[in-house]
Amino acid sequence: MTHMQVPAPIEYARATTVEDAVALLERLGDEARVIAGGHSLLPMMKLRLAVPEYLVDINDLHGDLSYIEADGDVVRIGAMTRHRELLESEPLWDLFPIFRDAELVIADPPVRNRGTLGGALCQADPSEDLSSVCTTLDAVCVIQGSSGTRQVTMEEFHRGPYETAVGQAELLTEVRIPVRRPGSSAYLKVERRAGDWAVVATGAAIWLEDGLISDARVGLAAVGPNTTGIPEVSAALRGRRPDEEAFAEAGRLAAASCRPVTDARGSAAYKRHLADELTRRTLRTAAARALADTGAA
């Protein structure tokens, strides 16, 4: 007879505001964990990989921290915005098609109905799709503590596998994404079955000026300790024509810069090959979309 592990005994508190959540975390200390969608934390608790003494439930903050707002040259997304809300926001994927590409391959409807952007980023799993998306788009994370808010880039936000810049008595409250036009983005993921963690996933964004690439970013997932933007790719593409030769070089650089390991999902060599191929494909799609954005296509 199979036996499901049960979590260790815990105490539970429900936060009513961001300030209330921060105060609870401050008072309860290192043994407290935040729970939002619960799709990452609850399975870890069942297996006793996470054993918090206190849970601070922030679901009541959904009203305050769920929004997608274009604010001049920045799009602001609340950390409690659910996957389904990201998937259904036409203004968001008009500006950043990469979100729709990614959300269509994330998990399944129950997870999309409950899981949040903030929860996805704070899990800091190297295979996490939205971390790759936010890295690709050069997003900035807003973190709130008792003394106010601070902003960190995605490079600073992810410190290592399952480790972020969010302190014990802090909350990720918002993600800010710069809007630069003409430009566009795309996301591709190879998975063993629908909704699974990626074997390899790649996001790409391209911005154009006078028919040339003014900037480009590639974010890889599942090929190293973190999703990372690859500076070598950005440097190699700036000033180039958005053509196959440029994309092929970007693919080679992406494969060379990632650090995959051989595991049940595939060999390191296979993942490197995928990083190359998916980088070319996402850049190709992003470039085609960016050209449409300029009215040139």
Backbone hydrogen bonds in HBPLUS format (Angstrom, degrees):
<---DONOR---> <-ACCEPTOR-->    atom                        ^
c    i                          cat <-CA-CA->   ^        H-A-AA   ^      H-
h    n   atom  resd res      DA  || num        DHA   H-A  angle D-A-AA Bond
n    s   type  num  typ     dist DA aas  dist angle  dist       angle   num
A0011-GLU N   A0053-GLU O   2.78 MM  42  6.14 160.7  1.82 148.8 154.3     1
A0055-LEU N   A0011-GLU O   2.74 MM  44  6.25 149.6  1.83 154.4 165.0     2
A0013-ALA N   A0055-LEU O   2.82 MM  42  6.16 159.2  1.86 170.1 176.6     3
A0057-ASP N   A0013-ALA O   2.77 MM  44  6.13 160.1  1.81 166.8 167.5     4
A0015-ALA N   A0057-ASP O   2.91 MM  42  5.98 160.8  1.95 156.1 162.1     5
A0021-ALA N   A0017-THR O   2.93 MM   4  6.24 157.7  1.98 150.2 155.6     6
A0022-VAL N   A0018-VAL O   2.92 MM   4  6.21 164.5  1.94 156.5 160.2     7
A0023-ALA N   A0019-GLU O   2.92 MM   4  6.09 158.3  1.96 146.4 152.7     8
A0024-LEU N   A0020-ASP O   2.90 MM   4  6.15 158.2  1.95 150.4 156.2     9
A0025-LEU N   A0021-ALA O   2.95 MM   4  6.19 164.6  1.98 152.4 156.5    10
A0026-GLU N   A0022-VAL O   2.90 MM   4  6.07 152.1  1.98 145.6 153.9    11
A0027-ARG N   A0023-ALA O   2.91 MM   4  6.11 157.3  1.96 147.1 153.1    12
A0028-LEU N   A0024-LEU O   2.82 MM   4  5.96 162.3  1.85 155.5 160.5    13
A0029-GLY N   A0025-LEU O   2.96 MM   4  5.84 142.8  2.10 138.6 146.6    14
A0032-ALA N   A0029-GLY O   3.14 MM   3  6.02 161.1  2.18 131.7 132.8    15
A0053-GLU N   A0031-GLU O   2.84 MM  22  5.25 140.0  2.00 137.9 150.6    16
A0054-TYR N   A0031-GLU O   3.18 MM  23  6.19 161.6  2.21 141.4 138.8    17
A0033-ARG N   A0054-TYR O   2.99 MM  21  6.39 150.2  2.08 148.1 155.0    18
A0056-VAL N   A0033-ARG O   2.86 MM  23  6.07 165.3  1.88 154.8 157.5    19
A0035-ILE N   A0056-VAL O   2.99 MM  21  6.04 156.8  2.05 139.2 138.1    20
A0058-ILE N   A0035-ILE O   3.09 MM  23  6.28 168.0  2.11 163.0 164.4    21
A0042-LEU N   A0038-GLY O   3.07 MM   4  5.42 153.1  2.15 129.3 137.7    22
A0045-MET N   A0041-LEU O   2.86 MM   4  6.14 147.6  1.96 153.5 163.9    23
A0046-LYS N   A0042-LEU O   2.91 MM   4  6.18 154.6  1.98 153.8 160.5    24
A0047-LEU N   A0043-PRO O   3.14 MM   4  6.39 151.3  2.22 143.3 150.1    25
A0049-LEU N   A0044-MET O   2.71 MM   5  4.97 145.8  1.83 160.7 159.2    26
A0050-ALA N   A0044-MET O   3.17 MM   6  5.34 148.7  2.27 112.9 111.2    27
A0048-ARG N   A0045-MET O   2.95 MM   3  4.61 150.3  2.04  95.8 104.8    28
A0061-LEU N   A0058-ILE O   2.91 MM   3  5.44 159.1  1.95 116.5 123.5    29
A0062-HIS N   A0059-ASN O   3.12 MM   3  5.57 164.9  2.14 116.0 118.6    30
A0064-ASP N   A0061-LEU O   2.96 MM   3  5.30 124.0  2.28 106.0 120.2    31
A0065-LEU N   A0061-LEU O   2.79 MM   4  5.90 158.8  1.84 163.6 171.0    32
A0080-MET N   A0065-LEU O   2.81 MM  15  5.03 142.0  1.95 138.2 141.8    33
A0078-GLY N   A0067-TYR O   2.92 MM  11  5.11 157.4  1.97 139.8 146.9    34
A0069-GLU N   A0076-ARG O   2.87 MM   7  5.17 167.9  1.88 152.9 156.5    35
A0076-ARG N   A0069-GLU O   2.74 MM   7  5.17 166.4  1.76 156.8 156.8    36
A0071-ASP N   A0074-VAL O   2.65 MM   3  5.21 171.0  1.65 172.6 174.8    37
A0074-VAL N   A0071-ASP O   3.27 MM   3  5.21 145.9  2.39 106.0 115.7    38
A0179-VAL N   A0073-ASP O   2.78 MM 106  4.93 170.7  1.79 134.3 133.0    39
A0075-VAL N   A0177-ILE O   2.87 MM 102  5.15 163.2  1.90 145.7 150.6    40
A0177-ILE N   A0075-VAL O   2.87 MM 102  5.15 162.4  1.91 147.4 153.3    41
A0077-ILE N   A0175-VAL O   2.85 MM  98  5.19 164.0  1.87 154.8 160.2    42
A0175-VAL N   A0077-ILE O   2.83 MM  98  5.19 157.9  1.88 149.8 157.4    43
A0081-THR N   A0078-GLY O   3.08 MM   3  5.50 163.1  2.11 117.2 119.7    44
A0079-ALA N   A0173-THR O   2.93 MM  94  4.96 160.8  1.97 126.2 122.5    45
A0118-GLY N   A0079-ALA O   2.75 MM  39  4.26 154.3  1.81 140.3 137.3    46
A0117-LEU N   A0081-THR O   2.91 MM  36  5.84 152.7  1.98 161.2 167.1    47
A0085-GLU N   A0082-ARG O   2.92 MM   3  5.23 121.2  2.28 104.3 119.4    48
A0086-LEU N   A0082-ARG O   3.06 MM   4  6.49 150.1  2.15 153.5 162.8    49
A0083-HIS N   A0115-GLY O   2.98 MM  32  6.00 150.8  2.07 151.9 154.5    50
A0086-LEU N   A0083-HIS O   3.09 MM   3  5.12 119.1  2.48  96.1 111.2    51
A0087-LEU N   A0083-HIS O   2.89 MM   4  6.17 155.9  1.95 153.5 160.8    52
A0084-ARG N   A0112-ARG O   2.90 MM  28  5.10 147.1  2.01 143.5 133.2    53
A0088-GLU N   A0084-ARG O   2.98 MM   4  6.15 142.3  2.13 141.3 150.9    54
A0093-TRP N   A0089-SER O   3.18 MM   4  6.60 167.4  2.19 157.2 158.9    55
A0094-ASP N   A0090-GLU O   2.84 MM   4  5.90 128.5  2.10 147.0 161.1    56
A0095-LEU N   A0091-PRO O   3.27 MM   4  6.45 154.6  2.34 140.4 144.7    57
A0096-PHE N   A0092-LEU O   2.74 MM   4  5.86 165.4  1.76 154.0 159.2    58
A0099-PHE N   A0096-PHE O   3.05 MM   3  6.05 158.2  2.10 130.7 133.2    59
A0100-ARG N   A0097-PRO O   3.02 MM   3  5.46 118.6  2.41 108.0 121.7    60
A0101-ASP N   A0097-PRO O   3.05 MM   4  6.40 167.9  2.06 158.9 162.6    61
A0102-ALA N   A0098-ILE O   2.94 MM   4  6.06 161.5  1.98 147.2 151.9    62
A0103-GLU N   A0099-PHE O   2.82 MM   4  5.97 168.1  1.83 152.8 156.7    63
A0104-LEU N   A0100-ARG O   3.05 MM   4  6.09 151.3  2.14 149.0 154.5    64
A0105-VAL N   A0102-ALA O   2.95 MM   3  5.47 153.2  2.03 113.1 121.5    65
A0106-ILE N   A0103-GLU O   3.33 MM   3  5.07 169.4  2.34 100.4 103.2    66
A0111-VAL N   A0108-ASP O   3.06 MM   3  5.56 119.3  2.44 115.8 129.8    67
A0112-ARG N   A0108-ASP O   2.96 MM   4  6.17 162.1  1.99 155.8 161.4    68
A0113-ASN N   A0109-PRO O   2.84 MM   4  5.97 141.9  1.99 152.2 161.5    69
A0114-ARG N   A0111-VAL O   3.21 MM   3  5.37 135.6  2.42 100.3 111.5    70
A0115-GLY N   A0111-VAL O   2.64 MM   4  5.35 160.2  1.68 156.2 163.5    71
A0120-ALA N   A0116-THR O   2.99 MM   4  6.20 155.4  2.05 145.6 152.1    72
A0121-LEU N   A0117-LEU O   3.01 MM   4  6.33 163.8  2.04 155.7 159.4    73
A0122-CYS N   A0118-GLY O   2.87 MM   4  5.97 162.5  1.90 151.0 156.5    74
A0123-GLN N   A0119-GLY O   3.04 MM   4  6.09 135.3  2.25 139.4 148.9    75
A0124-ALA N   A0121-LEU O   3.10 MM   3  5.43 135.0  2.31 103.1 114.5    76
A0162-TYR N   A0124-ALA O   2.87 MM  38  4.43 170.0  1.88 134.0 130.8    77
A0128-GLU N   A0125-ASP O   2.95 MM   3  5.24 166.0  1.97 124.2 124.7    78
A0222-ALA N   A0126-PRO O   2.82 MM  96  5.33 160.0  1.86 135.7 133.7    79
A0132-SER N   A0128-GLU O   3.40 MM   4  6.70 154.0  2.47 143.3 149.6    80
A0132-SER N   A0129-ASP O   3.03 MM   3  5.26 118.2  2.42 101.6 116.2    81
A0133-VAL N   A0129-ASP O   3.01 MM   4  6.38 153.1  2.08 148.8 157.2    82
A0134-CYS N   A0130-LEU O   2.90 MM   4  6.05 167.7  1.92 147.0 149.6    83
A0135-THR N   A0131-SER O   2.94 MM   4  6.08 151.2  2.02 143.9 152.1    84
A0136-THR N   A0132-SER O   2.95 MM   4  6.09 161.1  1.99 146.7 151.9    85
A0137-LEU N   A0133-VAL O   3.03 MM   4  6.30 147.9  2.14 146.9 155.6    86
A0139-ALA N   A0134-CYS O   2.99 MM   5  5.22 175.8  1.99 161.0 159.9    87
A0138-ASP N   A0135-THR O   3.12 MM   3  5.17 162.7  2.15 106.5 111.1    88
A0140-VAL N   A0176-ARG O   2.82 MM  36  5.10 156.4  1.87 147.3 155.5    89
A0176-ARG N   A0140-VAL O   2.77 MM  36  5.10 170.5  1.78 157.1 160.5    90
A0141-CYS N   A0152-VAL O   2.72 MM  11  5.29 166.0  1.74 169.0 166.3    91
A0152-VAL N   A0141-CYS O   2.92 MM  11  5.29 157.2  1.97 147.4 154.9    92
A0142-VAL N   A0174-GLU O   2.80 MM  32  5.06 170.9  1.81 157.4 155.9    93
A0173-THR N   A0142-VAL O   2.89 MM  31  5.79 161.7  1.92 158.6 164.8    94
A0143-ILE N   A0150-ARG O   2.86 MM   7  5.40 169.7  1.87 163.8 166.9    95
A0150-ARG N   A0143-ILE O   2.87 MM   7  5.40 146.4  1.98 147.1 158.2    96
A0144-GLN N   A0171-LEU O   2.72 MM  27  5.26 165.7  1.74 160.3 160.9    97
A0171-LEU N   A0144-GLN O   2.86 MM  27  5.26 153.3  1.93 145.4 154.0    98
A0145-GLY N   A0148-GLY O   2.89 MM   3  5.42 172.6  1.90 155.6 157.1    99
A0148-GLY N   A0145-GLY O   3.25 MM   3  5.42 168.7  2.27 110.2 112.5   100
A0156-GLU N   A0153-THR O   3.09 MM   3  5.19 121.6  2.45  96.7 110.8   101
A0157-PHE N   A0153-THR O   2.77 MM   4  5.97 143.9  1.90 146.3 158.4   102
A0158-HIS N   A0154-MET O   3.24 MM   4  6.31 167.1  2.26 152.5 150.8   103
A0165-ALA N   A0157-PHE O   2.80 MM   8  4.85 126.7  2.09 134.2 144.7   104
A0159-ARG N   A0163-GLU O   2.94 MM   4  5.44 145.9  2.05 133.9 142.0   105
A0163-GLU N   A0160-GLY O   3.00 MM   3  5.08 150.9  2.08 137.7 129.8   106
A0170-GLU N   A0167-GLY O   3.25 MM   3  5.17 136.8  2.44 121.7 114.3   107
A0208-LEU N   A0182-PRO O   3.05 MM  26  5.84 158.8  2.09 144.8 151.1   108
A0184-SER N   A0206-ILE O   2.90 MM  22  5.66 150.4  1.99 155.5 165.0   109
A0206-ILE N   A0184-SER O   2.90 MM  22  5.66 159.8  1.94 159.1 165.4   110
A0186-ALA N   A0204-ALA O   2.88 MM  18  5.47 147.1  1.99 154.3 161.0   111
A0204-ALA N   A0186-ALA O   2.93 MM  18  5.47 157.7  1.98 156.0 158.6   112
A0188-LEU N   A0202-THR O   2.96 MM  14  5.51 159.4  2.01 155.3 162.0   113
A0202-THR N   A0188-LEU O   2.87 MM  14  5.51 162.5  1.90 161.5 167.3   114
A0190-VAL N   A0200-VAL O   2.94 MM  10  5.61 173.7  1.94 171.0 172.8   115
A0199-VAL N   A0190-VAL O   2.70 MM   9  5.58 172.6  1.71 160.5 162.7   116
A0196-ASP N   A0193-ARG O   3.03 MM   3  5.63 158.3  2.08 144.2 144.4   117
A0201-ALA N   A0221-ALA O   3.24 MM  20  5.05 157.4  2.30 136.4 135.7   118
A0221-ALA N   A0201-ALA O   2.84 MM  20  5.05 155.7  1.90 147.9 147.1   119
A0203-GLY N   A0219-GLY O   2.80 MM  16  5.00 159.6  1.84 147.6 154.6   120
A0219-GLY N   A0203-GLY O   2.85 MM  16  5.00 158.9  1.90 135.4 142.3   121
A0205-ALA N   A0217-ARG O   2.85 MM  12  5.24 151.3  1.93 153.5 158.2   122
A0217-ARG N   A0205-ALA O   2.90 MM  12  5.24 155.7  1.95 145.7 151.2   123
A0207-TRP N   A0215-ASP O   2.87 MM   8  5.25 159.7  1.91 161.2 156.2   124
A0214-SER N   A0207-TRP O   2.78 MM   7  5.60 146.5  1.89 136.8 146.8   125
A0215-ASP N   A0207-TRP O   3.40 MM   8  5.25 158.7  2.45 133.4 131.7   126
A0209-GLU N   A0212-LEU O   2.80 MM   3  5.36 154.6  1.86 152.6 160.7   127
A0212-LEU N   A0209-GLU O   3.01 MM   3  5.36 165.8  2.03 116.8 120.3   128
A0213-ILE N   A0240-ARG O   2.82 MM  27  5.52 166.9  1.84 161.9 166.0   129
A0239-GLY N   A0213-ILE O   2.61 MM  26  5.22 169.0  1.63 167.1 163.7   130
A0230-ILE N   A0218-VAL O   3.27 MM  12  6.03 139.9  2.44 152.5 163.7   131
A0259-ARG N   A0223-VAL O   2.68 MM  36  5.43 130.7  1.92 165.4 173.0   132
A0233-VAL N   A0230-ILE O   3.04 MM   3  5.57 129.4  2.31 112.8 124.6   133
A0234-SER N   A0230-ILE O   3.31 MM   4  6.72 162.1  2.34 153.1 157.8   134
A0235-ALA N   A0231-PRO O   2.90 MM   4  6.12 167.4  1.91 157.7 160.7   135
A0236-ALA N   A0232-GLU O   2.99 MM   4  6.09 154.7  2.05 141.7 148.6   136
A0237-LEU N   A0233-VAL O   3.08 MM   4  6.23 142.9  2.22 149.9 158.6   137
A0238-ARG N   A0234-SER O   3.23 MM   4  6.33 146.2  2.35 152.5 159.2   138
A0240-ARG N   A0237-LEU O   3.01 MM   3  5.45 162.4  2.04 138.6 139.0   139
A0243-ASP N   A0241-ARG O   2.82 MM   2  5.56 130.1  2.07 110.9  95.3   140
A0247-PHE N   A0243-ASP O   3.04 MM   4  6.37 161.7  2.08 154.6 160.4   141
A0248-ALA N   A0244-GLU O   2.82 MM   4  5.93 152.9  1.89 146.8 153.8   142
A0249-GLU N   A0245-GLU O   3.16 MM   4  6.41 155.1  2.22 143.4 149.2   143
A0250-ALA N   A0246-ALA O   3.01 MM   4  6.31 156.4  2.07 146.6 153.5   144
A0251-GLY N   A0247-PHE O   2.88 MM   4  6.14 153.7  1.95 146.8 153.8   145
A0252-ARG N   A0248-ALA O   3.05 MM   4  6.35 157.4  2.10 147.1 152.3   146
A0253-LEU N   A0249-GLU O   2.97 MM   4  6.25 160.4  2.01 151.4 156.7   147
A0254-ALA N   A0250-ALA O   2.86 MM   4  6.07 156.8  1.92 150.5 157.2   148
A0255-ALA N   A0251-GLY O   2.99 MM   4  6.20 162.8  2.02 150.5 154.7   149
A0256-ALA N   A0252-ARG O   2.97 MM   4  6.17 152.5  2.05 144.2 152.2   150
A0257-SER N   A0253-LEU O   2.94 MM   4  6.06 141.6  2.09 145.2 154.8   151
A0258-CYS N   A0254-ALA O   3.20 MM   4  6.26 131.1  2.45 146.1 155.2   152
A0263-ASP N   A0266-GLY O   3.02 MM   3  5.55 163.0  2.05 146.9 149.2   153
A0266-GLY N   A0263-ASP O   3.04 MM   3  5.55 154.7  2.10 114.0 121.4   154
A0271-LYS N   A0267-SER O   3.00 MM   4  6.31 160.8  2.04 153.1 158.1   155
A0272-ARG N   A0268-ALA O   2.90 MM   4  6.13 150.6  1.99 146.7 155.1   156
A0273-HIS N   A0269-ALA O   2.97 MM   4  6.22 155.9  2.03 145.7 152.1   157
A0274-LEU N   A0270-TYR O   2.93 MM   4  6.26 153.5  2.00 146.1 153.6   158
A0275-ALA N   A0271-LYS O   2.85 MM   4  6.11 153.7  1.91 146.4 153.6   159
A0276-ASP N   A0272-ARG O   3.08 MM   4  6.36 156.3  2.14 148.2 153.5   160
A0277-GLU N   A0273-HIS O   2.97 MM   4  6.24 172.3  1.97 155.2 156.7   161
A0278-LEU N   A0274-LEU O   2.73 MM   4  5.75 172.3  1.74 158.2 161.0   162
A0279-THR N   A0275-ALA O   3.07 MM   4  5.92 147.8  2.17 134.3 142.9   163
A0280-ARG N   A0276-ASP O   3.16 MM   4  6.46 161.8  2.19 151.4 155.5   164
A0281-ARG N   A0277-GLU O   3.03 MM   4  6.31 164.1  2.06 149.5 154.1   165
A0282-THR N   A0278-LEU O   2.87 MM   4  5.95 168.8  1.89 150.3 153.4   166
A0283-LEU N   A0279-THR O   3.07 MM   4  6.06 160.9  2.10 146.4 152.1   167
A0284-ARG N   A0280-ARG O   2.95 MM   4  6.08 154.6  2.01 145.9 153.5   168
A0285-THR N   A0281-ARG O   2.98 MM   4  6.26 161.4  2.02 150.8 154.9   169
A0286-ALA N   A0282-THR O   2.83 MM   4  5.96 165.2  1.85 149.9 154.8   170
A0287-ALA N   A0283-LEU O   2.83 MM   4  5.91 156.9  1.88 147.0 153.2   171
A0288-ALA N   A0284-ARG O   3.03 MM   4  6.28 157.0  2.09 144.7 150.7   172
A0289-ARG N   A0285-THR O   2.95 MM   4  6.20 159.4  2.00 152.1 157.7   173
A0290-ALA N   A0286-ALA O   2.81 MM   4  6.02 150.3  1.90 144.3 153.4   174
A0291-LEU N   A0287-ALA O   2.87 MM   4  6.10 154.2  1.94 149.6 155.9   175
A0292-ALA N   A0288-ALA O   3.10 MM   4  6.35 148.6  2.20 139.2 147.6   176
A0293-ASP N   A0289-ARG O   2.94 MM   4  6.25 139.8  2.11 137.8 149.6   177
A0294-THR N   A0290-ALA O   3.04 MM   4  6.45 133.3  2.27 140.2 152.3   178
A0294-THR N   A0291-LEU O   3.17 MM   3  5.11 130.4  2.43  91.8 104.7   179
A0296-ALA N   A0291-LEU O   2.95 MM   5  5.33 137.9  2.13 167.4 159.5   180
A0295-GLY N   A0292-ALA O   3.05 MM   3  4.97 143.3  2.19  94.9 106.2   181
